[in-house]
Amino acid sequence: MYENLIRETEEEGIEIVEMKLTNNIKGLYADKIIAINKNIDTNTEKKCILAEELGHYHTSSGDILDQSKLINRKQEKRARIWGYKKLVGMTKLINAYKNNITNRYELADFLDVTEEYIDEALEYYKEYYGISYKIDNYIIYFDPLSILEIWE
């Protein structure tokens, strides 16, 4: 839930403010303050934005607003990846499998993220790991998403 991520963020000493942001900006992070655009319709989307902004706290430094610079784009991607791992991590995917989640819509609902966020996270995992990833007794296939449990 969005409220749980807010609580966790505030426990790290980061203030969260919802405010009107311009130029289609959904969120910003600076100096232990995260701004979330209050015009975003759902708490689910706000949660996805908050995860990325929290990722900036953990992975970025300096002003990276100018995305024409490669170093800034890399920091943006690192923050986004941090959010993917936080909200759509491998163990969360396995937990969804154990709870009989069978499609993308159910997965988004189970993890309380948007379907678009699921797609982006799975695309990142596919780019990084290839077609699959083995963890414990499971193999996670990313495209299409499926999980195979290995019995030894």
C-alpha positions in Angstrom: 0.0 0.0 0.0 1.0 3.6 -0.7 0.6 4.4 3.0 3.1 1.7 4.0 5.7 3.1 1.7 5.1 6.6 3.0 5.6 5.4 6.5 8.8 3.5 5.6 10.1 6.6 3.7 9.4 8.9 6.7 11.1 6.5 9.0 14.3 7.1 6.9 13.9 10.8 7.7 12.6 11.8 4.3 9.7 14.2 4.1 6.9 13.6 1.5 4.8 16.4 0.2 2.0 16.1 -2.4 1.9 19.3 -4.5 1.0 20.5 -7.9 4.1 20.0 -10.2 4.5 21.5 -13.6 5.6 20.1 -17.0 4.1 16.7 -16.4 6.6 16.0 -13.7 5.2 13.2 -11.5 7.8 13.3 -8.7 11.0 15.0 -7.5 13.6 14.3 -4.9 16.0 16.8 -3.3 17.6 17.2 0.2 15.5 14.5 1.9 12.2 15.8 0.5 10.1 13.9 -2.0 7.5 15.8 -3.9 4.7 13.8 -5.5 2.4 15.4 -8.0 -1.0 15.7 -6.3 -2.8 15.5 -9.7 -1.9 11.8 -10.0 -5.2 10.0 -9.8 -4.4 6.8 -7.9 -2.4 5.9 -4.8 -1.1 2.9 -6.8 0.6 5.2 -9.3 1.8 7.5 -6.5 3.4 4.4 -4.9 5.3 3.6 -8.1 6.5 7.3 -8.3 7.4 7.3 -4.6 9.5 4.1 -5.0 11.5 5.8 -7.8 12.0 9.0 -5.9 13.1 6.9 -2.8 15.5 5.2 -5.3 17.0 8.7 -6.0 17.6 9.1 -2.2 19.5 5.8 -2.2 21.3 6.0 -5.5 21.7 9.5 -6.9 23.6 12.6 -6.1 23.4 16.2 -7.4 21.0 17.9 -9.8 20.1 15.4 -12.5 17.2 17.2 -14.1 19.1 17.8 -17.3 18.4 14.4 -19.0 20.5 15.4 -22.1 23.6 14.4 -20.0 24.4 10.7 -20.0 25.5 10.7 -16.3 22.1 12.1 -15.3 20.2 9.5 -17.4 22.3 6.7 -15.8 21.3 8.0 -12.3 17.7 8.2 -13.4 17.8 4.6 -14.5 19.5 3.5 -11.3 16.8 5.1 -9.2 14.1 3.4 -11.4 15.8 0.0 -11.0 15.9 0.5 -7.2 12.1 1.0 -7.3 11.5 -2.1 -9.5 13.5 -4.2 -7.0 11.6 -2.7 -4.1 8.1 -3.2 -5.5 8.5 -6.0 -8.0 11.4 -8.0 -6.7 12.0 -11.6 -7.4 10.7 -12.9 -4.0 7.6 -10.9 -4.5 7.1 -12.5 -7.9 7.5 -15.9 -6.3 5.1 -15.0 -3.5 2.5 -14.0 -6.2 3.0 -17.4 -7.8 2.5 -19.1 -4.5 -0.8 -17.1 -4.2 -2.0 -18.5 -7.5 -1.7 -15.1 -9.3 -2.2 -16.0 -13.0 -2.1 -12.8 -15.1 -0.6 -9.4 -15.3 -3.8 -7.6 -14.0 -3.9 -9.9 -10.9 -0.1 -9.4 -10.4 -0.4 -5.6 -10.5 -3.3 -5.8 -8.0 -1.5 -8.2 -5.8 1.7 -6.1 -5.7 -0.3 -2.8 -5.6 1.5 -1.3 -8.6 0.3 -0.3 -12.1 0.4 -2.8 -15.0 2.7 -0.4 -16.8 5.1 -0.6 -13.8 5.0 -4.4 -14.0 5.8 -4.3 -17.7 8.7 -1.9 -17.2 10.2 -4.0 -14.3 9.9 -7.2 -16.3 11.5 -5.6 -19.3 14.4 -4.4 -17.1 14.8 -7.9 -15.6 14.8 -9.4 -19.1 17.5 -6.9 -20.3 19.6 -7.6 -17.2 19.2 -11.3 -16.6 18.2 -12.6 -20.0 15.1 -14.8 -20.5 15.1 -16.2 -17.0 16.5 -16.0 -13.5 17.0 -18.9 -11.0 16.5 -18.2 -7.3 16.3 -21.0 -4.7 14.0 -23.7 -6.2 12.4 -21.4 -8.8 13.1 -20.3 -12.3 11.4 -17.0 -13.2 10.8 -16.5 -17.0 10.3 -12.9 -17.9 8.6 -13.0 -21.3 6.0 -14.2 -21.0 6.1 -14.1 -17.2 5.9 -17.6 -15.8 7.5 -19.3 -12.7 8.6 -22.8 -12.6 9.1 -24.6 -9.3 11.9 -27.1 -9.3 11.5 -30.3 -7.2 14.8 -31.9 -6.2 
